[in-house]
């Protein structure tokens, strides 16, 4: 069986990619309810949601199994699946856009926004996420996308890296690439891909969230944002924007990774 991971640093498009893949596998629209987002469909389950039920998914079934994870490859939560893993899809997104997306998810009070963004820039990610086991942004990217590092933990794995920005620009092509890589079908059905994309558009996800009765008693900022790319950080403060620019210039590891994936251009204003 082709055991696979859909991995990313948080807020890099993982949930959307799960919905796209699940919609392709089911060949129908996937119901998304925010109160149970981690376990919306067993077609592409979330590792944490699986563990919370006390289950271990079988690694000897004939159909490919894809699991979502944000954890670094070395974390013990992956141990049951190491030898069975043959595929990894890693989603990468511009940190400029991860910062506001994560802020929206964390429901921060307005007076804490600038301090949060400065913390993210100063530490190259959120220290709270590092303590959980997600790592910092460059750590997550390097550990999951470097084949030599990845195979220390998943010896049989090959990796496909996709940028969130490319999935947004060419969703059909990106989904087709994922399906081919994972080996779901001997030949990818383009009509099925097209239906999955139509059923899983970000506009549909935002509308499903807006209609979700389970959230009406909560005053939360939306989980599914606009999917913006290359945002300026001056909305937090000019200091945050300048600190991020220094990070790109002066931190060799962070800057080289950002450059590798096309994330060193001037921000959209």
C-alpha positions in Angstrom: 0.0 0.0 0.0 1.1 3.6 -0.7 1.0 5.2 2.7 1.3 9.0 2.2 1.6 12.2 4.2 0.0 15.5 3.3 2.4 17.7 5.3 2.9 21.4 5.9 3.7 24.1 8.3 0.3 25.3 9.7 -1.7 27.7 7.6 -0.1 26.7 4.3 -3.2 25.2 2.6 -3.2 21.7 4.1 -7.0 21.7 4.9 -7.9 22.9 1.4 -5.7 20.2 -0.2 -7.3 17.6 2.0 -10.8 18.7 0.8 -9.6 18.7 -2.8 -8.2 15.1 -2.5 -11.2 13.9 -0.5 -13.6 15.3 -3.1 -11.7 13.6 -5.8 -11.7 10.2 -4.0 -15.4 10.5 -3.2 -16.3 12.2 -6.5 -18.7 14.4 -4.7 -18.8 17.6 -2.6 -17.3 17.0 0.9 -19.4 18.4 3.7 -17.3 20.7 5.8 -18.4 21.6 9.3 -16.0 23.8 11.3 -16.8 22.2 14.6 -15.4 18.9 13.3 -12.9 20.2 10.8 -10.1 17.8 11.8 -12.3 14.8 11.0 -14.5 16.0 8.2 -13.9 12.9 6.0 -12.0 9.7 6.5 -10.9 9.8 2.8 -8.0 12.0 3.9 -7.9 11.9 7.7 -6.1 14.2 10.1 -3.4 12.4 12.1 -4.3 14.2 15.3 -8.0 13.4 14.9 -7.2 9.7 14.3 -5.0 9.6 17.4 -7.7 11.2 19.6 -10.0 8.4 18.8 -7.4 5.9 20.0 -7.1 4.3 16.5 -4.2 3.2 14.4 -5.0 3.2 10.7 -4.2 -0.1 8.9 -1.0 0.0 6.9 -1.7 -3.2 4.9 -4.8 -2.3 2.9 -4.6 -2.2 -0.9 -5.9 1.4 -1.4 -3.6 4.4 -0.9 -4.0 6.1 2.4 -3.2 9.8 2.9 -2.9 11.4 6.3 -2.6 15.1 7.2 0.2 16.2 9.5 1.9 19.3 10.7 4.5 17.5 12.9 8.1 17.3 12.0 9.1 13.9 10.5 11.1 12.8 13.6 8.1 13.1 16.0 7.0 9.8 17.5 3.4 10.4 16.5 4.5 9.1 13.1 6.2 5.9 14.3 3.4 3.4 13.4 3.6 4.5 9.8 7.3 4.9 9.1 8.0 1.7 7.1 4.8 1.9 5.2 5.3 5.5 4.0 6.2 5.7 0.4 4.9 9.2 -0.5 5.0 12.7 1.0 3.3 15.8 -0.4 4.7 18.9 1.3 2.8 22.2 0.9 4.8 25.4 1.3 3.5 28.9 1.5 5.1 32.4 1.7 5.7 33.2 5.4 4.4 36.7 4.7 1.0 35.1 4.2 1.3 32.4 6.9 1.6 35.2 9.5 -1.8 36.9 8.9 -3.5 33.6 8.2 -2.3 32.2 11.5 -3.3 35.4 13.3 -6.8 35.0 12.0 -7.0 31.4 13.2 -5.6 32.3 16.6 -8.4 35.0 17.1 -6.0 37.5 18.6 -7.2 40.7 20.1 -6.3 43.8 18.0 -3.9 45.2 20.5 -1.8 42.0 20.4 -1.5 41.7 16.6 1.8 43.6 16.1 3.5 41.8 19.0 2.4 38.5 17.6 3.8 39.3 14.1 7.1 40.5 15.6 7.3 37.3 17.6 6.8 35.3 14.4 9.5 37.2 12.5 12.0 37.2 15.4 11.7 33.4 15.9 11.1 32.4 12.3 7.8 30.9 13.3 5.7 30.5 16.5 7.6 29.1 19.5 4.3 27.5 20.7 4.1 25.5 17.5 7.7 24.5 17.8 7.1 23.2 21.4 4.1 21.1 20.0 6.4 19.5 17.5 5.6 21.5 14.3 9.0 23.1 14.3 9.7 26.6 13.0 9.0 27.6 9.4 12.5 26.8 8.0 12.8 23.7 10.1 9.5 22.3 8.8 10.4 23.0 5.2 13.9 21.6 5.4 13.0 18.4 7.3 10.1 17.5 5.0 11.5 18.5 1.6 15.2 17.4 1.9 15.2 13.7 0.7 18.2 12.8 2.8 16.7 14.2 6.0 13.3 12.8 5.2 14.5 9.3 4.6 16.1 9.1 8.0 12.6 8.9 9.3 10.7 7.5 6.3 13.2 5.3 4.5 11.0 4.5 1.6 9.5 7.9 0.9 9.7 10.1 -2.1 8.5 13.7 -1.8 6.5 16.1 -4.0 6.7 19.8 -3.0 3.8 22.1 -4.1 3.4 25.8 -3.4 0.1 27.1 -2.1 0.4 29.9 -4.6 0.5 27.4 -7.5 -2.4 25.4 -6.2 -4.5 28.6 -6.1 -3.4 29.7 -9.6 -3.9 26.3 -11.2 -6.0 24.2 -8.9 -6.9 21.6 -11.5 -3.3 21.1 -12.6 -2.2 20.9 -9.0 -4.8 18.4 -8.0 -4.0 16.3 -11.1 -0.3 16.3 -10.1 -1.2 15.2 -6.5 -3.5 12.4 -7.7 -0.8 11.1 -10.2 1.9 11.3 -7.6 -0.2 9.4 -5.0 -1.2 6.7 -7.4 -4.9 6.8 -6.7 -5.7 5.8 -10.3 -3.9 4.2 -13.2 -5.1 7.1 -15.2 -6.3 10.4 -13.8 -9.9 11.2 -14.8 -9.9 14.9 -15.9 -13.6 15.3 -15.5 -13.4 14.0 -12.0 -10.6 16.4 -11.2 -12.7 19.3 -12.6 -15.7 18.3 -10.5 -13.5 18.0 -7.4 -12.1 21.5 -8.0 -15.6 22.9 -8.5 -16.8 21.2 -5.3 -13.9 22.5 -3.3 -13.3 26.1 -4.3 -12.3 28.5 -1.6 -15.4 30.5 -2.3 -17.5 27.4 -1.5 -15.5 26.7 1.6 -16.1 30.3 2.8 -19.8 30.0 2.1 -20.0 26.6 3.9 -18.3 28.2 6.9 -20.7 31.2 6.8 -23.7 28.9 6.8 -22.4 26.6 9.5 -25.0 26.5 12.3 -22.4 25.1 14.8 -20.5 28.5 14.7 -23.4 30.9 15.0 -23.0 31.3 18.8 -19.3 32.1 18.4 -17.8 35.4 17.2 -14.8 34.0 15.4 -12.8 35.2 12.5 -13.2 32.9 9.5 -10.9 29.9 9.1 -10.9 30.1 5.3 -9.5 33.5 4.3 -9.0 35.1 0.9 -5.8 33.1 0.1 -3.8 36.3 -0.5 -0.2 36.1 -1.6 2.9 38.2 -1.0 1.2 40.5 1.6 3.0 43.4 3.1 3.4 43.3 6.9 3.0 47.1 7.3 -0.5 46.4 8.5 1.0 45.3 11.7 3.6 48.1 11.8 6.5 49.4 9.7 8.8 47.9 12.3 7.5 44.4 11.6 7.9 44.8 7.8 11.5 46.1 8.2 12.3 43.2 10.6 11.0 40.7 8.1 13.1 42.3 5.3 16.2 42.0 7.6 15.4 38.4 8.2 15.4 37.7 4.5 18.7 39.5 4.1 20.6 38.4 7.2 19.4 34.9 8.0 21.1 32.7 5.4 18.9 29.6 6.0 15.6 31.5 6.0 16.5 33.7 3.1 17.7 30.8 0.9 14.6 28.8 1.5 12.4 31.9 0.8 14.4 32.5 -2.4 14.1 28.8 -3.5 10.3 29.0 -3.5 10.1 32.5 -4.9 9.3 34.4 -1.7 11.8 37.2 -1.8 10.0 39.6 -4.1 8.6 42.9 -2.9 5.3 42.5 -1.1 1.9 43.4 -2.5 0.7 46.7 -1.2 
